[in-house]
Amino acid sequence: MSNVIITLFSAAGYDRAAQGVAGAGRRLADQLGAKLHAIVIGEHNPMLNTSLAAVADAVVSADQAELAEYQPEACLAALTELCKRISPAAVLLSNDTYSQELAPRLAHRLGGSAVGDGVSLAVEGGAIRVQRAVYGGKAMATIQLKRSPAVVWLRARAFEVPASVSSSVATVAATSVTIPAATTKIVERKSESTGEARLEDARIIVSGGRGLGGPEGFEGLKELATMLGGMNAASRAACDSGWCPPTWQVGQTGKKVAPGLYLAVAIRGASQHLAGMSDSKIVAAINIDADAPIFKHCSFGIVEDYKKVIPLLKEKLKDAERGA
Ligand SMILES: Cc1cc2nc3c(=O)[nH]c(=O)nc-3n(C[C@H](O)[C@H](O)[C@H](O)COP(=O)(O)OP(=O)(O)OC[C@H]3O[C@@H](n4cnc5c(N)ncnc54)[C@H](O)[C@@H]3O)c2cc1C
């Protein structure tokens, strides 16, 4: 019998992205007639282990001290050893920056193939096929991975959570792995205070672009996002200009988001930006240029200077709150 592995980092917990990976893993294992193994890397996280034990056939937790904090070399060594023990047909990871960093290297070490940002998985004639967006989201490609295992990191929210939990709960085995002496040292970690929320899970996103003209343009967008109970994001041009944190970047080389509402303010709508937000349910845009490409991709558009529109929107929201 073949095996499918899902790999999760304990620090992220059993968030929506992790549940999507678990759901995708369960369905793929069932299609292949394979066993589903969950590998959890990092600090001991009983809640995550228990949640996975209800979905997977086996859960392995690698929580030794060297893995408590993310360190690519140590995590890669741990993952490689654990995957080799299980001998999988597929290894599924989340679409976080850790997984993106590790997946191609893991595939190389296992002699397999890697593909990123998968939005659907299928089995045809025993072979695993992965669908992903190409050309900035303008087309979909179906990729058949020739070398096994298929190491695939999955787009957040593209996969349903596990349909139902297994009647038999898997055992959680703690394991230790051989970690080579580190050749790199983490000198400093800077964490950004985003609270518990992740952009990928946001229901409402107010995003700003280069047309804001400077960091002060984001102040109004921050207030608007707070009033709407949403989060802020940005185009690469705005991030590269240093007007907002790089973690806000949405797009081909940034985060892939799928909120209920994505408000693009002074963002042109380049294909590389669209690649990160085209799964949004409703897109609204504010842009002074009526011919900006973003208007071809939105349900609502306002052709106007954002400096006029944002204060008006805030006023209207305040009126609505007051019941006016
Ligand atoms: C390999 C590669 C990867 C990339 N990855 C990404 C990515 O992940 N994410 C990403 O975003 N980009 C990415 N880019 C860059 C992308 O091609 C665009 O350059 C970028 O998205 C442009 O950002 P922007 O729309 O904010 O800026 P601009 O293209 O400068 O557009 C600014 C917009 O603001 C409007 N505007 C100006 N003033 C106002 C005003 N007062 N009120 C209202 N509207 C106004 C303008 O009409 C214009 O439409 C990538 C590029 C490459 C080559």
The ligand as an SDF file (V2000), in Angstrom:
LIG
                    3D

 53 58  0  0  0  0  0  0  0  0999 V2000
    8.4570   38.4250  -11.5770 C   0  0  0  0  0  0  0  0  0  0  0  0
    7.5380   39.4920  -11.0390 C   0  0  0  0  0  0  0  0  0  0  0  0
    6.7920   39.2240   -9.9160 C   0  0  0  0  0  0  0  0  0  0  0  0
    5.9400   40.1910   -9.4010 C   0  0  0  0  0  0  0  0  0  0  0  0
    5.1990   39.9000   -8.3000 N   0  0  0  0  0  0  0  0  0  0  0  0
    4.2960   40.8060   -7.8700 C   0  0  0  0  0  0  0  0  0  0  0  0
    3.4440   40.5150   -6.7540 C   0  0  0  0  0  0  0  0  0  0  0  0
    3.5340   39.4670   -6.1210 O   0  0  0  0  0  0  0  0  0  0  0  0
    2.5480   41.4600   -6.3980 N   0  0  0  0  0  0  0  0  0  0  0  0
    2.4050   42.6620   -7.0400 C   0  0  0  0  0  0  0  0  0  0  0  0
    1.5450   43.4690   -6.6430 O   0  0  0  0  0  0  0  0  0  0  0  0
    3.2090   42.9520   -8.0700 N   0  0  0  0  0  0  0  0  0  0  0  0
    4.1490   42.0750   -8.4820 C   0  0  0  0  0  0  0  0  0  0  0  0
    4.9720   42.4120   -9.5120 N   0  0  0  0  0  0  0  0  0  0  0  0
    4.9660   43.8170   -9.9940 C   0  0  0  0  0  0  0  0  0  0  0  0
    3.8280   44.1240  -10.9550 C   0  0  0  0  0  0  0  0  0  0  0  0
    4.2330   43.8210  -12.2710 O   0  0  0  0  0  0  0  0  0  0  0  0
    3.4550   45.6200  -10.8920 C   0  0  0  0  0  0  0  0  0  0  0  0
    4.5910   46.3900  -11.1550 O   0  0  0  0  0  0  0  0  0  0  0  0
    2.8820   46.0550   -9.5500 C   0  0  0  0  0  0  0  0  0  0  0  0
    1.8310   45.1970   -9.1560 O   0  0  0  0  0  0  0  0  0  0  0  0
    2.3580   47.4850   -9.6990 C   0  0  0  0  0  0  0  0  0  0  0  0
    1.8470   47.9080   -8.4580 O   0  0  0  0  0  0  0  0  0  0  0  0
    0.7510   49.0610   -8.4050 P   0  0  0  0  0  0  0  0  0  0  0  0
   -0.4550   48.6560   -9.1820 O   0  0  0  0  0  0  0  0  0  0  0  0
    0.5870   49.4030   -6.9720 O   0  0  0  0  0  0  0  0  0  0  0  0
    1.5060   50.2910   -9.0610 O   0  0  0  0  0  0  0  0  0  0  0  0
    1.3290   51.0240  -10.4630 P   0  0  0  0  0  0  0  0  0  0  0  0
    1.4470   50.1040  -11.5980 O   0  0  0  0  0  0  0  0  0  0  0  0
    2.2460   52.1940  -10.4290 O   0  0  0  0  0  0  0  0  0  0  0  0
   -0.1830   51.5350  -10.4380 O   0  0  0  0  0  0  0  0  0  0  0  0
   -0.6360   52.5490   -9.6040 C   0  0  0  0  0  0  0  0  0  0  0  0
   -2.1170   52.7740   -9.8750 C   0  0  0  0  0  0  0  0  0  0  0  0
   -2.5840   53.7740   -8.9990 O   0  0  0  0  0  0  0  0  0  0  0  0
   -3.4960   54.6240   -9.7240 C   0  0  0  0  0  0  0  0  0  0  0  0
   -3.4970   55.9070   -9.0270 N   0  0  0  0  0  0  0  0  0  0  0  0
   -2.5340   56.8620   -9.0160 C   0  0  0  0  0  0  0  0  0  0  0  0
   -2.9020   57.8860   -8.2200 N   0  0  0  0  0  0  0  0  0  0  0  0
   -4.1370   57.5840   -7.7370 C   0  0  0  0  0  0  0  0  0  0  0  0
   -5.0230   58.2490   -6.8670 C   0  0  0  0  0  0  0  0  0  0  0  0
   -4.7280   59.4340   -6.3240 N   0  0  0  0  0  0  0  0  0  0  0  0
   -6.2280   57.6570   -6.5840 N   0  0  0  0  0  0  0  0  0  0  0  0
   -6.5500   56.4650   -7.1390 C   0  0  0  0  0  0  0  0  0  0  0  0
   -5.7250   55.7780   -7.9710 N   0  0  0  0  0  0  0  0  0  0  0  0
   -4.5320   56.3310   -8.2570 C   0  0  0  0  0  0  0  0  0  0  0  0
   -2.9170   54.6790  -11.1160 C   0  0  0  0  0  0  0  0  0  0  0  0
   -3.9290   55.0280  -12.0490 O   0  0  0  0  0  0  0  0  0  0  0  0
   -2.4140   53.2500  -11.3070 C   0  0  0  0  0  0  0  0  0  0  0  0
   -3.3900   52.4370  -11.8820 O   0  0  0  0  0  0  0  0  0  0  0  0
    5.8430   41.4590  -10.0390 C   0  0  0  0  0  0  0  0  0  0  0  0
    6.5960   41.7150  -11.1750 C   0  0  0  0  0  0  0  0  0  0  0  0
    7.4370   40.7490  -11.6720 C   0  0  0  0  0  0  0  0  0  0  0  0
    8.2440   41.0570  -12.9130 C   0  0  0  0  0  0  0  0  0  0  0  0
  1  2  1  0
  2  3  1  0
  2 52  2  0
  3  4  2  0
  4  5  1  0
  4 50  1  0
  5  6  2  0
  6  7  1  0
  6 13  1  0
  7  8  2  0
  7  9  1  0
  9 10  1  0
 10 11  2  0
 10 12  1  0
 12 13  2  0
 13 14  1  0
 14 15  1  0
 14 50  1  0
 15 16  1  0
 16 17  1  0
 16 18  1  0
 18 19  1  0
 18 20  1  0
 20 21  1  0
 20 22  1  0
 22 23  1  0
 23 24  1  0
 24 25  2  0
 24 26  1  0
 24 27  1  0
 27 28  1  0
 28 29  2  0
 28 30  1  0
 28 31  1  0
 31 32  1  0
 32 33  1  0
 33 34  1  0
 33 48  1  0
 34 35  1  0
 35 36  1  0
 35 46  1  0
 36 37  1  0
 36 45  1  0
 37 38  2  0
 38 39  1  0
 39 40  1  0
 39 45  2  0
 40 41  1  0
 40 42  2  0
 42 43  1  0
 43 44  2  0
 44 45  1  0
 46 47  1  0
 46 48  1  0
 48 49  1  0
 50 51  2  0
 51 52  1  0
 52 53  1  0
M  END
$$$$
